[in-house]
Structures are given as structure tokens and as C-alpha cells.
Amino acid sequence: MNPPTGVIYNQTDKGTCDFGEVFTTDGRIAARGLKPLEDDKAFFPLCNGAVVLRKETADKYPEILEVLKPLSEKLTTEQMATLNAKVSSDGLPPAQVAADFLKQEGFIQ
């Protein structure tokens, strides 16, 4: 059984680990001053958010994709890492972080 990926952060802090597998959107990377290696071979899949809905729904209501497109464009890897850091490092509740982001970007009032 593999240990959870969070153990990497504890072990690098203790100096008992030099490298490990992380997700590029994990807020603990910047918070702990870690530097991910560049995946110059595009070996690992991206962990970007994506809209998922049934084809029948998209065909019937194509405006859903248009409405969500600006939000999808804002949720870059860097932005997701920043939002995740507010949860994992700053201890803010995920719902608050999401609401604050949506308000800041003008998606909700």
C-alpha cells in the first residue's frame, strides 16, 4: 500500500526526503518553498478542473458550456494552487475560499 501523498510534505520539512510525487495544484508546494521538477516529457497528466456533463445535456443546453467557459479559463493550475493553499496552509474552509474567489472574479455577488 502506498502512503498518502501528503506525507511527502512532512518528510521534506524534516529533511528525510529529497523528492516525491505531488500534484501541481497542491497549495503546500509554494507554502513549503518546494520546487516541482518540470515535466518536459509531458509524462504526468494535468490536474486541471474541467466541466463534466452528459452529452445529451450539453446537446440540449449548449449554453451551459458558454456560461462555464469564463470560469474554466480562470481556473489555471496556478490559480488552483493559490486557492488550495488558502485551504491547506491558511486553514480556511473550502466553501469560503470558493465563494471569495467567485465574488472577486465577478461570477457571483
One Martini backbone bead per residue (centre of mass of N, CA, C, O) as a GRO file, in nm:
protein
  109
    1MET     BB    1   0.095   0.037   0.023
    2ASN     BB    2   0.057   0.362  -0.028
    3PRO     BB    3   0.121   0.655   0.071
    4PRO     BB    4   0.019   0.945   0.117
    5THR     BB    5   0.107   1.243  -0.033
    6GLY     BB    6   0.135   1.422   0.233
    7VAL     BB    7   0.404   1.299   0.347
    8ILE     BB    8   0.605   1.459   0.178
    9TYR     BB    9   0.589   1.728   0.335
   10ASN     BB   10   0.690   1.624   0.608
   11GLN     BB   11   0.963   1.500   0.507
   12THR     BB   12   1.087   1.756   0.381
   13ASP     BB   13   1.084   1.921   0.644
   14LYS     BB   14   1.277   1.702   0.796
   15GLY     BB   15   1.493   1.584   0.570
   16THR     BB   16   1.398   1.269   0.469
   17CYS     BB   17   1.331   1.411   0.184
   18ASP     BB   18   1.392   1.510  -0.162
   19PHE     BB   19   1.145   1.356  -0.308
   20GLY     BB   20   0.813   1.362  -0.481
   21GLU     BB   21   0.482   1.317  -0.518
   22VAL     BB   22   0.275   1.563  -0.678
   23PHE     BB   23   0.044   1.827  -0.714
   24THR     BB   24   0.033   2.126  -0.888
   25THR     BB   25  -0.233   2.227  -0.703
   26ASP     BB   26  -0.078   2.223  -0.444
   27GLY     BB   27  -0.041   2.456  -0.184
   28ARG     BB   28   0.223   2.331  -0.038
   29ILE     BB   29   0.446   2.402  -0.229
   30ALA     BB   30   0.475   2.711  -0.176
   31ALA     BB   31   0.452   2.707   0.139
   32ARG     BB   32   0.735   2.514   0.145
   33GLY     BB   33   0.935   2.586  -0.096
   34LEU     BB   34   0.886   2.419  -0.343
   35LYS     BB   35   1.016   2.247  -0.649
   36PRO     BB   36   0.905   2.152  -0.931
   37LEU     BB   37   0.952   1.955  -1.178
   38GLU     BB   38   0.983   1.939  -1.505
   39ASP     BB   39   0.758   1.799  -1.756
   40ASP     BB   40   0.915   1.762  -2.060
   41LYS     BB   41   0.739   1.481  -2.144
   42ALA     BB   42   0.441   1.464  -2.055
   43PHE     BB   43   0.373   1.222  -1.849
   44PHE     BB   44   0.185   1.376  -1.671
   45PRO     BB   45  -0.112   1.461  -1.581
   46LEU     BB   46  -0.335   1.692  -1.560
   47CYS     BB   47  -0.515   1.885  -1.279
   48ASN     BB   48  -0.754   2.011  -1.416
   49GLY     BB   49  -1.033   2.157  -1.440
   50ALA     BB   50  -1.365   2.032  -1.545
   51VAL     BB   51  -1.627   1.996  -1.739
   52VAL     BB   52  -1.905   1.772  -1.652
   53LEU     BB   53  -2.129   1.622  -1.894
   54ARG     BB   54  -2.373   1.520  -2.065
   55LYS     BB   55  -2.435   1.510  -2.394
   56GLU     BB   56  -2.738   1.557  -2.380
   57THR     BB   57  -2.715   1.818  -2.217
   58ALA     BB   58  -2.529   1.978  -2.410
   59ASP     BB   59  -2.726   1.958  -2.653
   60LYS     BB   60  -2.977   2.092  -2.506
   61TYR     BB   61  -2.757   2.298  -2.326
   62PRO     BB   62  -2.509   2.481  -2.459
   63GLU     BB   63  -2.496   2.729  -2.257
   64ILE     BB   64  -2.341   2.601  -2.027
   65LEU     BB   65  -2.058   2.617  -2.157
   66GLU     BB   66  -2.057   2.928  -2.188
   67VAL     BB   67  -2.092   2.998  -1.888
   68LEU     BB   68  -1.828   2.821  -1.791
   69LYS     BB   69  -1.581   2.926  -1.952
   70PRO     BB   70  -1.469   3.163  -1.774
   71LEU     BB   71  -1.409   2.982  -1.531
   72SER     BB   72  -1.217   2.781  -1.667
   73GLU     BB   73  -1.005   3.003  -1.747
   74LYS     BB   74  -0.935   3.082  -1.438
   75LEU     BB   75  -0.857   2.768  -1.367
   76THR     BB   76  -0.562   2.741  -1.320
   77THR     BB   77  -0.300   2.600  -1.183
   78GLU     BB   78  -0.217   2.849  -1.017
   79GLN     BB   79  -0.496   2.915  -0.900
   80MET     BB   80  -0.545   2.645  -0.759
   81ALA     BB   81  -0.299   2.664  -0.573
   82THR     BB   82  -0.390   2.918  -0.426
   83LEU     BB   83  -0.658   2.806  -0.319
   84ASN     BB   84  -0.541   2.554  -0.175
   85ALA     BB   85  -0.361   2.716   0.026
   86LYS     BB   86  -0.599   2.840   0.187
   87VAL     BB   87  -0.664   2.558   0.304
   88SER     BB   88  -0.389   2.400   0.378
   89SER     BB   89  -0.237   2.663   0.517
   90ASP     BB   90  -0.472   2.872   0.631
   91GLY     BB   91  -0.755   2.710   0.708
   92LEU     BB   92  -0.975   2.749   0.514
   93PRO     BB   93  -1.273   2.707   0.395
   94PRO     BB   94  -1.366   2.598   0.091
   95ALA     BB   95  -1.631   2.765   0.062
   96GLN     BB   96  -1.495   3.039   0.112
   97VAL     BB   97  -1.286   3.035  -0.112
   98ALA     BB   98  -1.485   3.006  -0.343
   99ALA     BB   99  -1.661   3.255  -0.286
  100ASP     BB  100  -1.437   3.466  -0.298
  101PHE     BB  101  -1.352   3.408  -0.588
  102LEU     BB  102  -1.626   3.453  -0.729
  103LYS     BB  103  -1.648   3.748  -0.637
  104GLN     BB  104  -1.377   3.865  -0.737
  105GLU     BB  105  -1.453   3.766  -1.048
  106GLY     BB  106  -1.782   3.819  -1.086
  107PHE     BB  107  -1.984   3.558  -1.060
  108ILE     BB  108  -2.069   3.681  -0.784
  109GLN     BB  109  -2.224   3.872  -0.499
   0.00000   0.00000   0.00000
